[in-house]
Amino acid sequence: MDANLPLQTASFPWLSLIVLLPAAAALLMPLLPGDGSDPKGPRTLALVVLLADLVLMLVAFSQHFDGAESGLQLVERVSWVPALGLEWSLAADGLSAPLVVLSGLVTLLSVAASWNIQRKTRLYFGLMLLQASAQGLVFLSQDFLLFFLSWELELVPVYLLIAIWGGKQRQYAATKFILYTATASLLILLSGLALAFSGDTVSFNLSDLATRSPGGTFGLLCYLGFLIGFGVKLPIFPLHTWLPDAHGEANAPVSMLLAGVLLKMGGYALLRFNVQMLPEVHLTLAPALIVLGIVNIVYGALNAFAQDNVKRRIACSSVSHMGFVLVGIGAIDALGISGAMLQMISHGLIAASLFFATGVFHDRTKTLSIPNMGGLAKALPITFAFFLASSLASLALPGMSGFVSEITVFLGVTSNDSFTIGFRVITIVLAAIGLVLTPIYLLSLCRRVFFGPRIPALAVVGDMTPRELVIGLTLLVPTLVIGFWPRVAIDFYEASTNALATELSNTALIALS
């Protein structure tokens, strides 16, 4: 965002409270009585704190945040380590505020879904709380060093949550996750430091860095460093291979976090760094981003067919759906960027919903192998109805949020005159192939798991409990609300995405003059 835009400084430290409350509660976990195996105390503490944190978010962004303003709001700046130029600098705008709320909601529901965790519960729920703080800090940081520290911090809880509470291949999946993301972080650090030292003065403030907008070879190298670094988290093909393994081995609540929040960090960072700080290079490489997004859409959909593990199939669908985010970012107009933001919000809810439902029938059947399941619709009618509704949302059924977000991305590409007609037609045709494939692999998954021959061992299992139904509906209802009334989400970020598109347009005019 332009550093000259007015900053609305907070009179109350809302954002610091939102970020620090879960971390403070995590420090209290070792003090709870018991041997660490009784889940009641740790689970209750985590639920109460995360619920309070979500209430803080809702109050802060409904009462003290104006979605009609494109500038930074609720600004908090305190010199933290002056010798390094490190500031405790937090602020929110339309790009960050809805993702902070999404993060708070999904994390709370992930903890509520962790009801049956019985081993090392203080550590488990402590890591969940620490992850909540790190996620919020990623979206709210306005200092590059603080952003990078929070980006690194959120890797540790996820690694441990997979490595300790995952499946049989959990060590392999966790190690692959940390190797991919840690290597990508090196590129992010190098690119960020290069930008910070590129001006007349050294600055780590993101608003200051956005005013430098370097081009040429230097800008291109920084852009590529950010693209690869953040592309691992999005993920962009071929940097995606950690994701199916991580989802396949993580338990369902951790998969909810991975799909609902962590992937969105990649999309958010691309908007914040690649688009906002390097607009000149972004205009040059925007068609390449659209091509990468189309590859994601089609490859992810095709790869989903090859998966006989439910969670791995949904993970591949996430690769496909995040391709729409990349296409929207590459569209370089207000409609496309708006579609990318809406797709991140929509996919965060839908993917978390799908992984939650998968966890429900995994708790009953003790398997995720599609060939080893069948006829569950009669044994689990409520679970079937919920999973089918989530699948319909994922395949972009009209009336659900996935349809609105994906059609907005399509319109963003087709209405942009800066691309040739041939390029726009090819983009739409190829993306449409992905849209056609999505219902095939999702509905075939529903057919094989819930219909077909009934497996005797799975004939009598308990359906969703009231607690599980509340969690599921809390994820599913917003997808319907956004589907019928998208303004409820768009009003949060529209001013910021419009300002970002205007900035790109001005950069293009300057380049032509």
C-alpha positions in Angstrom: 0.0 0.0 0.0 1.2 3.5 -0.7 3.1 4.8 2.3 1.5 8.2 1.7 -2.0 7.0 2.4 -3.4 8.1 5.8 -2.8 5.6 8.6 -5.6 5.2 11.1 -3.8 4.6 14.3 -5.5 2.5 16.9 -6.4 4.0 20.3 -6.5 0.5 21.7 -4.1 -2.3 20.9 -6.7 -4.6 19.3 -4.2 -6.3 17.0 -1.6 -7.0 19.6 -4.2 -8.6 21.8 -5.4 -10.7 18.9 -1.9 -11.9 18.2 -0.5 -12.3 21.7 -3.5 -13.8 23.6 -3.2 -17.4 22.2 0.6 -17.4 22.6 0.2 -16.2 26.3 -2.2 -19.1 26.9 0.2 -21.5 25.3 2.7 -20.6 27.9 0.2 -21.6 30.6 -0.3 -25.1 29.2 2.7 -26.7 31.1 1.2 -25.3 34.4 -2.0 -27.2 34.1 -2.4 -30.1 36.6 -2.2 -33.7 35.5 0.2 -35.8 33.5 -0.6 -34.4 30.1 -2.8 -37.2 29.0 -6.2 -35.8 30.3 -7.5 -33.6 27.5 -10.2 -31.7 29.5 -8.0 -28.9 31.0 -5.8 -28.2 27.9 -8.8 -28.5 25.5 -11.0 -26.2 27.6 -8.3 -23.6 27.9 -7.6 -23.6 24.2 -11.3 -23.4 23.3 -12.0 -20.6 25.7 -8.9 -18.6 24.6 -9.5 -19.0 20.9 -13.2 -18.2 21.2 -12.2 -15.0 23.1 -9.7 -14.3 20.4 -12.3 -14.7 17.6 -14.6 -12.3 19.5 -11.8 -9.8 19.7 -11.4 -10.1 15.9 -15.1 -9.6 15.2 -15.3 -6.6 17.5 -12.1 -5.0 16.1 -13.1 -5.5 12.5 -16.8 -4.8 12.8 -16.6 -1.7 15.0 -13.2 -0.2 14.4 -12.3 -1.2 10.8 -13.8 0.6 7.8 -13.9 -1.6 4.7 -14.5 1.5 2.5 -10.9 2.7 3.3 -8.0 1.3 1.4 -5.3 2.5 3.8 -3.8 0.7 6.8 -6.0 0.8 9.9 -5.6 0.0 13.6 -1.9 0.8 13.2 0.4 -0.1 16.1 4.1 0.7 15.9 6.6 0.2 18.7 10.4 0.1 18.3 11.3 -3.4 19.4 15.0 -4.0 18.6 16.4 -0.6 17.4 19.8 -1.9 16.6 18.3 -4.1 13.9 15.6 -1.7 12.9 13.0 -4.2 14.0 9.6 -2.8 14.9 6.5 -4.3 16.5 4.4 -2.9 13.6 0.9 -4.2 13.1 -1.9 -2.9 10.9 -4.9 -4.3 9.0 -6.3 -3.5 5.5 -8.7 -5.2 3.2 -6.1 -7.8 2.2 -5.4 -8.9 5.7 -8.6 -8.4 7.8 -10.8 -11.1 6.2 -8.0 -13.6 6.3 -7.3 -12.9 10.0 -11.0 -13.7 10.8 -10.8 -16.8 8.6 -7.7 -17.9 10.5 -9.4 -17.4 13.9 -12.5 -19.3 12.9 -10.7 -22.3 11.3 -8.3 -22.6 14.2 -11.1 -22.5 16.8 -13.0 -25.2 14.9 -9.8 -27.3 14.5 -9.3 -27.3 18.2 -13.0 -28.2 18.7 -12.5 -31.0 16.2 -9.5 -32.3 18.3 -11.9 -33.7 20.9 -10.5 -37.2 20.8 -6.8 -36.3 21.2 -5.6 -38.3 24.2 -1.8 -38.2 24.0 0.4 -35.3 25.0 -2.6 -33.1 25.2 -0.9 -30.1 26.8 1.7 -30.0 24.0 -0.9 -30.6 21.3 -3.2 -27.7 22.3 -0.3 -25.5 23.2 1.0 -25.9 19.7 -2.5 -25.1 18.3 -2.5 -21.9 20.3 1.0 -21.0 19.2 0.0 -21.6 15.6 -3.0 -19.2 16.0 -0.7 -16.4 17.1 1.8 -17.0 14.3 -0.9 -17.1 11.7 -2.4 -13.8 12.9 1.1 -12.2 13.0 1.8 -13.2 9.4 -1.3 -11.4 8.1 -0.9 -8.3 10.4 2.8 -7.6 10.3 3.9 -4.4 8.7 7.6 -4.9 9.3 9.5 -7.3 7.0 11.6 -8.8 9.8 8.6 -9.3 12.0 6.7 -10.9 9.0 9.6 -13.2 8.4 9.9 -14.2 12.1 6.2 -15.0 12.2 6.4 -16.9 8.8 9.1 -19.1 10.3 7.4 -19.5 13.7 4.3 -21.0 12.2 6.3 -23.8 10.5 7.4 -25.2 13.9 3.9 -26.1 15.3 2.8 -27.6 12.0 5.9 -29.7 11.8 5.4 -31.1 15.3 1.7 -31.6 14.9 2.3 -33.8 11.8 5.4 -35.5 13.2 3.8 -36.5 16.6 0.1 -37.0 15.9 0.2 -38.0 12.2 -0.2 -41.3 10.5 2.3 -44.1 9.8 4.4 -42.1 7.4 4.3 -38.9 9.6 8.0 -38.5 10.0 8.5 -38.5 6.2 5.6 -36.1 5.6 6.7 -33.7 8.3 10.3 -33.7 7.2 9.3 -33.1 3.6 7.1 -30.2 4.7 9.9 -28.5 6.7 12.5 -29.0 4.0 10.3 -27.5 1.3 9.1 -24.6 3.4 12.5 -23.8 5.1 14.3 -23.8 1.8 11.6 -21.4 0.4 12.0 -19.2 3.4 15.6 -18.6 2.5 14.5 -17.1 -0.8 11.9 -14.9 0.9 14.6 -13.6 3.4 17.1 -12.9 0.6 14.5 -11.1 -1.5 13.2 -9.1 1.4 16.6 -8.0 2.6 17.6 -7.0 -0.9 14.6 -4.7 -1.1 15.2 -3.3 2.4 18.8 -2.3 1.5 18.0 -1.1 -2.0 17.0 2.5 -1.2 18.9 5.4 0.1 18.1 4.3 3.6 17.6 0.9 5.1 13.9 0.2 5.9 12.0 -2.9 6.8 8.6 -1.2 6.9 6.4 -2.7 4.2 4.8 0.6 3.3 8.2 2.1 2.7 9.3 -0.8 0.6 6.1 -0.5 -1.5 7.2 3.0 -2.6 10.5 1.8 -4.0 9.0 -0.4 -6.8 12.3 -1.5 -8.4 12.2 -2.8 -11.9 14.9 -4.2 -14.2 17.0 -7.3 -13.4 17.1 -6.5 -9.7 13.3 -6.3 -9.4 12.9 -9.4 -11.5 15.2 -11.4 -9.2 13.4 -10.2 -6.1 10.0 -11.0 -7.7 11.2 -14.6 -8.6 12.6 -15.1 -5.1 9.2 -14.1 -3.6 7.3 -16.1 -6.2 9.1 -19.4 -5.5 9.2 -18.8 -1.7 5.5 -18.0 -1.4 4.7 -20.4 -4.2 5.7 -23.4 -2.1 3.0 -22.4 0.5 0.3 -21.6 -2.1 1.3 -24.2 -3.6 2.3 -23.7 -7.2 3.2 -26.6 -9.5 5.8 -28.2 -9.3 6.5 -26.9 -5.7 3.3 -28.7 -4.4 4.5 -32.2 -3.8 4.8 -31.8 0.0 1.0 -31.0 0.3 -0.6 -34.5 -0.5 1.9 -36.1 1.8 1.3 -33.7 4.6 -2.5 -34.0 4.3 -2.3 -37.7 3.9 -0.5 -38.1 7.3 -1.8 -35.2 9.4 -4.9 -35.8 11.5 -8.1 -34.1 10.3 -7.9 -31.0 12.6 -4.3 -30.2 11.4 -5.4 -30.8 7.7 -8.2 -28.2 8.4 -5.4 -25.7 9.4 -3.2 -26.6 6.5 -5.9 -26.2 3.9 -8.0 -23.5 5.6 -5.2 -21.1 6.6 -1.6 -22.0 5.6 -2.3 -22.1 1.9 -3.9 -18.7 2.1 -0.6 -17.3 3.5 1.0 -17.9 0.1 -1.7 -16.1 -1.8 -1.8 -13.2 0.7 2.0 -12.8 0.5 2.0 -12.8 -3.3 -0.5 -9.9 -3.2 1.4 -8.1 -0.4 4.9 -8.5 -1.8 4.9 -9.4 -5.5 2.0 -7.3 -6.6 2.1 -4.4 -4.2 5.9 -3.9 -3.9 7.0 -5.0 -7.4 4.1 -3.8 -9.7 6.3 -3.1 -12.7 7.7 -6.7 -12.8 4.3 -8.1 -12.0 2.8 -6.5 -15.1 5.5 -8.2 -17.1 5.1 -11.6 -15.6 1.3 -11.6 -15.1 0.6 -13.8 -18.1 3.1 -16.3 -16.8 1.2 -16.4 -13.5 -2.0 -17.1 -15.3 -0.3 -20.0 -17.2 1.0 -21.4 -13.9 -2.5 -21.1 -12.4 -4.0 -23.0 -15.3 -1.4 -25.7 -14.9 -2.4 -25.9 -11.2 -6.1 -26.1 -12.1 -5.8 -28.9 -14.6 -2.9 -30.8 -13.1 -4.4 -30.8 -9.6 -7.7 -32.1 -11.0 -6.1 -34.8 -13.0 -3.9 -35.9 -10.2 -6.9 -36.1 -7.9 -8.2 -39.0 -10.0 -5.1 -41.1 -9.2 -5.6 -40.9 -5.4 -7.2 -43.8 -3.5 -6.8 -42.0 -0.2 -9.6 -39.6 0.6 -7.5 -36.9 2.2 -4.9 -37.0 -0.6 -7.6 -36.6 -3.2 -9.0 -33.5 -1.4 -5.4 -32.2 -1.1 -4.9 -32.5 -4.9 -8.2 -30.6 -5.3 -6.7 -27.9 -3.1 -3.8 -27.6 -5.6 -6.4 -27.2 -8.3 -8.5 -24.6 -6.5 -5.6 -22.5 -5.5 -4.8 -22.2 -9.2 -7.8 -19.9 -9.4 -6.1 -17.6 -6.9 -3.0 -17.5 -9.1 -5.1 -16.7 -12.2 -6.9 -13.9 -10.3 -3.6 -12.4 -9.2 -2.3 -12.6 -12.7 -5.4 -10.9 -14.1 -4.0 -7.5 -12.9 -7.5 -5.9 -12.7 -9.8 -5.1 -9.8 -12.2 -7.9 -10.7 -9.5 -10.6 -11.0 -7.8 -9.6 -7.7 -11.2 -9.5 -6.0 -11.9 -13.0 -7.3 -8.5 -14.2 -5.9 -9.3 -12.8 -2.4 -12.8 -14.3 -2.5 -11.4 -17.7 -3.6 -9.0 -17.7 -0.7 -11.9 -17.0 1.8 -14.2 -19.5 0.1 -11.6 -22.3 -0.3 -10.5 -21.8 3.3 -14.1 -22.6 4.5 -14.8 -25.4 2.0 -11.5 -27.2 2.3 -11.7 -27.1 6.1 -15.2 -28.5 5.9 -14.2 -31.4 3.6 -11.3 -32.3 5.8 -13.4 -32.1 8.9 -16.0 -34.4 7.4 -13.2 -36.8 6.4 -12.1 -36.9 10.0 -15.6 -37.7 11.1 -15.9 -40.9 9.1 -12.2 -41.8 9.7 -12.9 -41.8 13.4 -15.7 -44.3 12.7 -14.1 -46.5 10.1 -10.4 -46.1 11.0 -9.5 -46.0 7.3 -9.0 -43.4 4.5 -8.6 -45.9 1.7 -11.4 -45.4 -0.8 -11.5 -49.1 -2.0 -11.9 -50.1 1.6 -15.1 -48.1 2.1 -18.6 -48.4 0.7 -22.2 -48.1 1.6 -21.6 -45.5 4.4 -24.6 -43.4 3.3 -27.0 -45.6 5.3 -24.8 -45.9 8.3 -23.8 -42.2 8.3 -26.7 -40.3 6.7 -25.9 -36.9 8.3 -22.2 -37.2 7.6 -23.0 -38.1 4.0 -25.3 -35.1 3.6 -22.7 -32.8 5.1 -19.8 -34.2 2.9 -22.0 -34.0 -0.2 -22.9 -30.4 0.5 -19.2 -29.6 1.0 -18.3 -31.3 -2.2 -21.0 -29.4 -4.1 -19.6 -26.2 -2.7 -16.1 -27.3 -3.8 -17.2 -28.0 -7.4 -18.7 -24.4 -7.6 -22.4 -25.2 -7.5 -24.3 -21.9 -8.1 -25.6 -20.6 -4.7 -22.4 -21.4 -2.9 -19.2 -19.3 -2.4 -17.1 -21.4 -4.7 -19.2 -20.4 -7.7 -19.0 -16.7 -7.0 -15.3 -16.7 -6.5 -14.4 -18.7 -9.5 -16.8 -16.9 -11.9 -15.3 -13.6 -10.6 -11.8 -14.8 -11.6 -13.1 -15.8 -15.0 -14.6 -12.4 -15.5 -11.5 -10.7 -14.4 -9.5 -12.5 -17.1 -12.0 -12.1 -19.9 -12.7 -8.4 -19.3 -9.0 -7.4 -19.3 -8.1 -5.8 -22.6 -4.4 -5.9 -21.8 -4.4 -9.6 -22.8 -5.0 -10.7 -26.4 -8.3 -12.3 -27.3 -6.5 -15.6 -28.1 -4.8 -15.7 -24.7 -8.1 -15.0 -22.9 -10.0 -17.7 -24.9 -7.3 -20.3 -24.3 -7.2 -19.4 -20.6 -11.0 -19.8 -20.2 -11.1 -23.1 -22.2 -8.3 -24.7 -20.1 -9.7 -23.4 -16.8 -13.1 -24.8 -17.9 -11.5 -28.2 -18.3 -10.5 -28.1 -14.6 -14.1 -27.1 -13.7 -15.5 -30.0 -15.6 -13.0 -32.5 -14.0 -13.8 -31.3 -10.4 -17.3 -32.6 -10.1 -16.2 -35.9 -11.7 -13.5 -36.7 -9.1 -15.5 -35.3 -6.2 -18.8 -37.0 -7.0 -17.0 -40.3 -7.9 -15.4 -40.0 -4.4 -18.9 -39.6 -2.8 -20.2 -42.6 -4.8 -17.4 -44.9 -3.9 -17.3 -44.0 -0.2 -21.0 -43.6 0.5 -22.7 -46.0 -2.0 -21.8 -49.2 -3.6 -21.5 -52.6 -1.8 -21.7 -52.2 2.0 -18.7 -53.5 3.9 -20.1 -55.6 6.8 -17.5 -54.2 9.3 -18.7 -50.6 8.6 -22.4 -51.4 8.6 -23.1 -50.1 12.1 -21.2 -47.0 13.1 -22.3 -43.9 15.0 -23.3 -40.8 13.0 -22.2 -37.1 13.7 -22.6 -36.0 17.3 -24.2 -32.7 18.1 -20.7 -31.2 18.7 -19.5 -32.4 15.3 -22.7 -31.1 13.6 -22.2 -27.6 15.1 -18.6 -27.5 13.9 -19.6 -28.6 10.4 -22.5 -26.2 10.1 -20.3 -23.3 11.3 -18.1 -24.0 8.3 -20.8 -24.8 5.8 -23.3 -22.0 6.5 -20.9 -19.1 5.6 -20.3 -20.7 2.2 -24.0 -20.5 1.6 -24.2 -16.9 2.9 -21.3 -15.8 0.7 -22.8 -17.7 -2.2 -26.1 -15.8 -2.0 -24.8 -12.6 -0.6 -21.1 -12.2 -1.6 -21.0 -8.5 -0.5 -20.7 -9.7 3.1 -17.1 -10.7 2.2 -16.4 -8.4 -0.7 -17.1 -5.2 1.4 -14.2 -6.2 3.6 -11.6 -6.0 0.9 -13.0 -4.3 -2.1 -11.4 -0.9 -1.4 -8.0 -2.4 -1.0 -8.2 -4.6 -4.1 -9.4 -1.6 -6.2 -6.5 0.5 -4.9 -4.1 -2.3 -5.8 -5.6 -2.5 -9.3 -5.4 1.2 -9.7 -1.7 1.2 -8.7 -1.0 -1.4 -11.3 -2.9 0.6 -13.9 -0.9 3.7 -13.0 2.3 1.8 -13.3 1.3 0.5 -16.7 0.6 4.0 -17.9 3.9 5.3 -16.6 5.7 2.5 -18.4 3.9 3.4 -21.7 4.6 7.1 -21.4 
